[in-house]
Amino acid sequence: MSELASKIVEAITKAIDDDRLILPSLPEVALNVREVTEQEDSGIGDLIDVVEKDAALSARIIKVSNSPLFRGNNEISNLNMAVSRLGMSYTSSLAMGLAMQQMFQATSDMIDKRMREIWEKSTEVAGMCTVLARQHKHLQPGQATLAGLIHSIGALPVLKFVEDNDIQINSVILDNLLDELQPLVGDKILTKWSFPAELAIVPKECTNFTRTVAQVDYADLVMVSLLQSYNGTDHHYTEMDYHQVSAFERVGINPDPEHEDEDLNAEMEAAMALLSM
C-alpha cells in the first residue's frame, strides 16, 4: 500500500475509533418496510401501502416478479400481484435492499462512477445469492438477496471521506483503500442499523477467504457469488486458488469451470441481471 493510502487508512480508522466517521442512515422507505415486517399483526396489504409510495421501487419489484426466476403463467402488471407472487418475506428484503440504491450517489464524477460500479456489482452478487440460497433449506432467498446488496455498504463512507476531503488518488489506490476499509466500516454501519447478526457479519466475512464455519451461511453465499462474478475478468481475485476457499464446498459449487452445473450456471447468469435497472 502506498504512503498516501496508508495515511488515509490511518485517518479513517481514527475517525471510526473516535466515533467521528459519518455513517449513512437507513433510507426512510427501508425503515418503514422493516417496521411493517416486525409487527406481528401486519400483512401483505401493509407492506404494499409502504412500498407503493415509492414509484421507482414499486416498478423494480414488479420487474423482478416478471423475471425468469419468478415468472408464472401471467404477466404481472401491478404491485399487489407482484407482492403476492414474490411473497411478503422476499418482497420486504428486496425492498429494503433496493431502497439503498439512492445512497450510491456522489457529486464528483470519479466517486459517483465508482459508487455506481459498486452498486452494479452488488446487484449481480445479490441475484446469484438468491439462486444459491434455494439449494439450502435453512437459508431464505430474500435474506440472501439482501446480503448481496449490502455486502459493500462500507464503501459509502470511505468514498464520501475521499470526496469531502478532496483527496486526489488514482483508481488503484482507491481499490486498495476499499479492500482495506469497507469490511470494517460495513460492520459498523450494519450494527448501527440493527441488522440481524447473520447479515451484519457479511461485509467483514464475505472476503475472509480462509473462514471455516460449521454450516453454509449468507456470508458464504456472498463470497462464492462474488468470486464467481469475476470469472473471465482480470480482477485480482481470479489469481486465487478457489480450491482453497472452503465456502465453495459448503455452498455446493465446484470451483472448476469445466465441472460447472450447466442448469445452475444458466440460472445464475440470468440472476446476475435480476436486479439491474
C-alpha positions as CSV (number, residue, x, y, z in Angstrom):
1,M,0.0,0.0,0.0
2,S,1.3,3.5,-0.9
3,E,2.2,6.1,1.8
4,L,-0.8,8.1,0.8
5,A,-3.2,5.2,1.1
6,S,-1.7,4.3,4.5
7,K,-2.3,7.8,5.7
8,I,-5.9,7.8,4.5
9,V,-6.5,4.4,6.2
10,E,-5.0,5.8,9.4
11,A,-7.2,8.9,9.2
12,I,-10.4,6.9,8.6
13,T,-9.6,4.3,11.2
14,K,-9.0,7.0,13.8
15,A,-12.3,8.7,12.8
16,I,-14.0,5.3,13.3
17,D,-12.3,4.8,16.7
18,D,-13.3,8.3,17.8
19,D,-16.8,7.9,16.5
20,R,-16.4,10.8,14.1
21,L,-16.9,8.9,10.8
22,I,-20.3,9.9,9.4
23,L,-22.2,6.7,8.8
24,P,-25.2,6.7,6.5
25,S,-28.7,6.3,7.8
26,L,-31.0,3.6,6.6
27,P,-33.4,5.2,3.9
28,E,-36.8,6.0,5.2
29,V,-38.6,3.5,3.0
30,A,-36.4,0.8,4.2
31,L,-37.1,1.7,7.8
32,N,-40.8,1.7,7.1
33,V,-40.6,-1.7,5.4
34,R,-38.7,-3.1,8.4
35,E,-41.2,-1.7,10.8
36,V,-44.1,-3.3,8.9
37,T,-42.4,-6.7,8.8
38,E,-41.5,-6.6,12.5
39,Q,-45.2,-6.1,13.5
40,E,-46.9,-9.4,14.2
41,D,-50.3,-8.2,13.0
42,S,-49.1,-6.8,9.7
43,G,-49.9,-8.4,6.4
44,I,-49.2,-8.0,2.6
45,G,-51.6,-5.0,2.4
46,D,-49.5,-3.1,5.0
47,L,-46.3,-3.8,3.0
48,I,-47.9,-2.7,-0.2
49,D,-49.0,0.6,1.4
50,V,-45.4,1.4,2.3
51,V,-43.8,0.3,-1.0
52,E,-46.3,1.9,-3.3
53,K,-45.3,5.4,-2.0
54,D,-42.1,4.9,-3.9
55,A,-42.9,4.6,-7.6
56,A,-39.4,3.7,-8.7
57,L,-39.2,0.9,-6.1
58,S,-42.6,-0.4,-7.0
59,A,-41.6,-0.6,-10.6
60,R,-38.4,-2.5,-9.7
61,I,-40.3,-5.1,-7.7
62,I,-42.8,-5.6,-10.5
63,K,-39.9,-6.1,-12.9
64,V,-38.3,-8.7,-10.6
65,S,-41.7,-10.6,-10.3
66,N,-41.7,-10.9,-14.1
67,S,-38.1,-12.2,-14.3
68,P,-37.3,-15.7,-15.4
69,L,-36.6,-16.7,-11.8
70,F,-40.1,-15.9,-10.6
71,R,-42.2,-15.8,-13.8
72,G,-45.5,-17.5,-13.7
73,N,-48.2,-18.1,-16.3
74,N,-49.4,-14.5,-16.3
75,E,-47.6,-11.1,-16.8
76,I,-47.6,-9.1,-13.5
77,S,-48.7,-5.5,-14.1
78,N,-49.3,-4.1,-10.6
79,L,-47.6,-4.1,-7.2
80,N,-50.4,-6.2,-5.5
81,M,-49.9,-9.1,-7.9
82,A,-46.1,-8.7,-7.6
83,V,-46.0,-9.0,-3.9
84,S,-48.5,-11.9,-4.0
85,R,-46.1,-13.8,-6.4
86,L,-42.9,-13.0,-4.5
87,G,-44.3,-13.3,-1.0
88,M,-44.1,-10.9,1.9
89,S,-40.7,-12.2,3.2
90,Y,-38.9,-11.9,-0.1
91,T,-40.6,-8.6,-1.1
92,S,-39.6,-6.9,2.2
93,S,-36.0,-8.0,2.0
94,L,-35.9,-7.0,-1.7
95,A,-37.5,-3.6,-0.9
96,M,-35.1,-2.9,1.9
97,G,-32.1,-3.7,-0.3
98,L,-33.2,-1.8,-3.4
99,A,-34.1,1.3,-1.3
100,M,-30.3,1.6,-0.6
101,Q,-29.6,2.4,-4.3
102,Q,-30.4,6.1,-3.6
103,M,-27.4,6.2,-1.3
104,F,-24.9,5.2,-4.0
105,Q,-24.6,8.7,-5.5
106,A,-21.9,11.4,-5.3
107,T,-21.2,14.9,-6.7
108,S,-17.7,14.3,-8.1
109,D,-17.6,12.3,-11.3
110,M,-14.9,9.9,-10.2
111,I,-16.6,9.0,-6.9
112,D,-20.1,8.8,-8.5
113,K,-18.8,6.4,-11.2
114,R,-17.2,4.2,-8.5
115,M,-20.4,4.2,-6.4
116,R,-22.4,3.1,-9.4
117,E,-20.0,0.4,-10.2
118,I,-20.2,-0.9,-6.7
119,W,-24.0,-0.9,-6.8
120,E,-24.0,-2.7,-10.1
121,K,-21.7,-5.4,-8.7
122,S,-23.8,-5.7,-5.6
123,T,-26.9,-6.3,-7.7
124,E,-25.1,-9.1,-9.6
125,V,-24.0,-10.7,-6.4
126,A,-27.4,-10.4,-4.9
127,G,-29.1,-12.1,-7.8
128,M,-26.6,-15.0,-7.7
129,C,-27.1,-15.3,-3.9
130,T,-30.9,-15.6,-4.5
131,V,-30.3,-18.7,-6.7
132,L,-27.8,-20.3,-4.4
133,A,-29.9,-19.9,-1.3
134,R,-32.6,-22.1,-2.9
135,Q,-30.2,-25.0,-2.5
136,H,-30.2,-24.8,1.3
137,K,-33.5,-25.1,3.2
138,H,-32.2,-23.1,6.3
139,L,-31.4,-20.0,4.2
140,Q,-34.0,-17.6,2.9
141,P,-33.7,-16.3,-0.7
142,G,-34.9,-12.8,0.4
143,Q,-32.2,-12.6,3.1
144,A,-29.7,-13.9,0.6
145,T,-30.7,-11.1,-1.8
146,L,-30.3,-8.5,0.9
147,A,-26.9,-9.9,1.9
148,G,-25.7,-9.4,-1.6
149,L,-27.0,-5.9,-1.8
150,I,-25.4,-4.8,1.5
151,H,-22.0,-6.6,1.2
152,S,-20.2,-3.5,0.0
153,I,-22.1,-0.9,2.0
154,G,-19.0,0.0,3.9
155,A,-17.6,1.6,0.7
156,L,-20.0,4.6,1.1
157,P,-18.4,6.4,4.0
158,V,-14.9,5.7,2.6
159,L,-15.8,7.2,-0.8
160,K,-17.6,10.1,0.9
161,F,-14.5,10.8,3.0
162,V,-12.3,10.9,-0.1
163,E,-14.8,13.2,-1.8
164,D,-15.4,15.5,1.1
165,N,-11.6,15.9,1.7
166,D,-10.9,16.4,-2.0
167,I,-8.3,13.7,-1.9
168,Q,-6.8,13.2,-5.3
169,I,-5.9,9.5,-5.8
170,N,-5.9,7.1,-8.7
171,S,-8.2,4.1,-9.1
172,V,-5.6,1.6,-7.9
173,I,-5.1,3.3,-4.6
174,L,-8.8,3.8,-4.2
175,D,-9.3,0.0,-4.8
176,N,-6.7,-0.7,-2.0
177,L,-8.5,1.7,0.3
178,L,-11.8,0.0,-0.2
179,D,-10.3,-3.5,0.2
180,E,-8.8,-2.4,3.5
181,L,-11.6,-0.4,5.0
182,Q,-15.1,-1.4,3.6
183,P,-15.3,-4.6,5.7
184,L,-14.7,-2.7,8.9
185,V,-16.9,0.2,8.0
186,G,-19.7,-2.1,6.7
187,D,-19.7,-3.9,10.0
188,K,-20.1,-0.5,11.8
189,I,-23.0,0.5,9.5
190,L,-25.0,-2.7,9.8
191,T,-24.5,-2.7,13.6
192,K,-25.8,0.9,13.7
193,W,-28.8,-0.2,11.6
194,S,-29.5,-3.1,14.0
195,F,-29.3,-5.7,11.3
196,P,-29.5,-9.4,12.4
197,A,-26.2,-11.0,13.2
198,E,-26.3,-13.3,10.2
199,L,-26.4,-10.3,7.9
200,A,-24.3,-7.9,10.0
201,I,-21.2,-10.2,9.6
202,V,-21.5,-10.2,5.8
203,P,-19.3,-7.2,4.9
204,K,-16.5,-8.4,7.1
205,E,-16.7,-12.1,6.5
206,C,-17.5,-12.3,2.7
207,T,-13.9,-11.5,1.8
208,N,-12.4,-13.6,4.7
209,F,-11.5,-16.4,2.2
210,T,-10.0,-18.6,4.9
211,R,-13.1,-18.7,7.1
212,T,-14.4,-22.0,8.3
213,V,-17.9,-22.4,9.7
214,A,-20.0,-25.5,10.6
215,Q,-22.8,-24.7,8.1
216,V,-23.2,-22.6,5.0
217,D,-24.4,-19.0,5.8
218,Y,-25.1,-15.8,3.9
219,A,-21.5,-14.7,4.1
220,D,-20.6,-17.9,2.2
221,L,-23.2,-17.2,-0.4
222,V,-21.9,-13.7,-1.0
223,M,-18.3,-14.9,-1.1
224,V,-18.9,-17.6,-3.7
225,S,-21.2,-15.3,-5.8
226,L,-18.6,-12.5,-5.6
227,L,-15.8,-14.8,-6.8
228,Q,-17.9,-16.4,-9.5
229,S,-18.9,-12.9,-10.7
230,Y,-15.3,-12.1,-11.6
231,N,-14.8,-15.3,-13.7
232,G,-13.3,-14.3,-17.1
233,T,-12.0,-10.9,-15.9
234,D,-8.6,-9.7,-14.8
235,H,-9.7,-8.9,-11.3
236,H,-7.0,-9.9,-8.7
237,Y,-9.5,-12.3,-7.1
238,T,-9.2,-14.6,-10.1
239,E,-5.5,-15.2,-9.2
240,M,-6.6,-17.1,-6.1
241,D,-6.8,-20.9,-6.0
242,Y,-10.6,-21.3,-5.4
243,H,-10.0,-24.8,-4.2
244,Q,-8.5,-23.3,-1.0
245,V,-11.8,-21.4,-0.4
246,S,-13.9,-23.8,1.7
247,A,-17.1,-21.8,1.1
248,F,-17.4,-23.4,-2.3
249,E,-17.8,-26.8,-0.7
250,R,-20.3,-25.6,1.8
251,V,-22.3,-23.8,-0.8
252,G,-22.1,-26.9,-3.1
253,I,-20.4,-25.3,-6.0
254,N,-17.4,-26.8,-7.8
255,P,-14.8,-24.0,-8.4
256,D,-13.6,-25.6,-11.6
257,P,-15.3,-24.0,-14.7
258,E,-15.1,-27.4,-16.5
259,H,-17.2,-29.0,-13.8
260,E,-20.0,-26.4,-13.7
261,D,-23.6,-27.4,-13.4
262,E,-25.0,-26.1,-16.7
263,D,-28.5,-25.6,-15.4
264,L,-27.4,-23.9,-12.3
265,N,-24.9,-21.8,-14.2
266,A,-27.5,-20.7,-16.6
267,E,-29.8,-19.8,-13.7
268,M,-27.0,-17.8,-12.1
269,E,-26.2,-16.0,-15.3
270,A,-29.9,-14.9,-15.5
271,A,-29.8,-13.9,-11.9
272,M,-26.9,-11.5,-12.3
273,A,-29.3,-9.3,-14.3
274,L,-32.2,-9.8,-12.0
275,L,-31.9,-6.6,-10.1
276,S,-30.3,-4.4,-12.7
277,M,-32.0,-1.3,-14.0
